Amino acid sequence: MSADPALAGIPLVLGGNVFGWTADREASFAVLDAFYEAGGRMIDTADVYSAWIPGHVGGESETVIGQWLESRGVRADMRIHTKTGMLGGGAELYAPERVLRSLDASLERLRTDYVDLYYAHRDYEELPVADIVAAFDGAARAGKVRALGASNFSAERLAGALDAANASGSTSFTVLQNQYNLVHRADYAPDLQRLCSERGVAMLPFYGLAAGYLTGKYRQPGDIDGADRAYRVKDFIATGAPVLAALDAVAAETGTSLPAIALAWLREQPGIAAPIASARSPEQLAALLESTELELTPDQLQRLTAAA
């Protein structure tokens, strides 16, 4: 695990996108309690979760997490990661005053006076990357952020951000969050892997289970009927069968679950400090926690890598 102040505990980040969406307050608290009791200390959320649901405005996940932190009295133990840059606008969200305003709104919902990791949730390539760096540096200098991260950035733009921070003496991005898993690897290609490894940027990949596809429960087109994430899973069904077959084989060899194997594979990839995955129940969480103790053999890792 990296020495970054935003990282701590077991090598797993609990994804908060389900809180206040597919997991209500009671279910969310049950998952959060179980995660904490297992030694989990990192939670990922965003101000935009879950604005895509009719009647939601964004901030629902942060609100639930804040209620849990306050009710359990565990804020000092936890590393809370949140993001801005997708809620209610576009590139103008990265104006320095907007970043600070968004941060303050997140802090209010999270019921805290700081976050451990604050992300630029997406890159706006029409903006000079130095401007993005300067805006988020302002959040760090305000004393409300312990570390900064970039999400959905390319190798070229991340390298530019790191260079801009170094040249200006600004707070640098020390974490990257892009999509990466056994069936989607384009957003953390070898050039980005090398950059993160060489420049000391910890990668925390989202969609570690490919929106649930790598759990093995969506194998045929009919399996996604009525699923909350059907629109995200459907593309994997057409091409992912070889990966599921490889996961099935390793599961038979290890006696562990498909989600645990998929996350254990992620943990062994270059530059990755911990995968991000979400759970709607303590039962789902158990498979994620299983991954933190699973050590795959070099042969198993190679077969999984080759399956795609």
Steps between C-alpha positions, in 0.01 A plus 500: 500500500626846410608743771258755353294656783181408316576128517467274804372167628443190293567520122139569404308823446127472566309661216224728626303541178228260623434686826175690479426326167475120494583486871277701732623650826455182703667277241781751450570515873514119516760492222701784650499338844617167358772672296629687804497190719705314235770768505378698201597864525454653152165610353457651154211726403422809287273801510320373188390168660212433423374788287418262212197367689169685447430711806863502615716812482844363587659475841280212614801272554700764686200567725467135602875467561497818710214372711687173557827673589326723750286228657794260542758761606765356269595796280860508621545133410374530144645623172215669313544555127260716299493674163365799315472597135186327371213647700298777343736632238809456287845657483381798703488266802880525511507874556685539832199648679272221372741228619503655847122538502451139394746384763317689774171342392657155513646568844160604630338180373787287632480677838873562515740791459741322265522219247798272470495490120330745261480413132453687178228258390563540128737682269379795293753501221393846385657634820877538539591224740698753706171680571347182640806445716481858632130472584545182703816633661279773640287235672809342652640835617168578667582219743191298414667227292781261598585376148388554139413257225406492132227282353446412134826662389717377211873438535578820310275718714607342828866547410423863415328547836793352688745720310286810555480437874873448521574819304265718704553347842135398512358199680536207260254225414623191682215265411334400172154348471418361155289206392700178491406137537541163332263588215576872459869596489523788253480776763808375684715392209875426531600865447286609793617207710862602442427863581332414830775261600782741407342811651368344819130541419279240668230357273162421659295352213124535491259239363734234637223247439386654169169622647435150633580304185805336658287354779382247242131568542457661156597233246217522248314804364188401694689509828509879500123548467396737778855546631584849627821505295375319192610778268857471630520120502351424158817585307706253701267206434591494132875477556564392856428125492870399482574707810215339693627159392846585634348628824295181532816291460691694764199487732500121471871494586485739795153446640443874495237718335520668159487854649788418737712368213425797272600747774807300600615512136456877498708541813797337325504732201765776466441813707177379662475563874148366546191435286166674556188286526154551646256278687131534579504251787744345747468176303627669184771672701633164623619409149679834467673454835603148397711655225726679747643171623511314170839454339483374142785298353703640208337239275150602608580867449636429152195299397263769620699770321504300177128420509395838362 
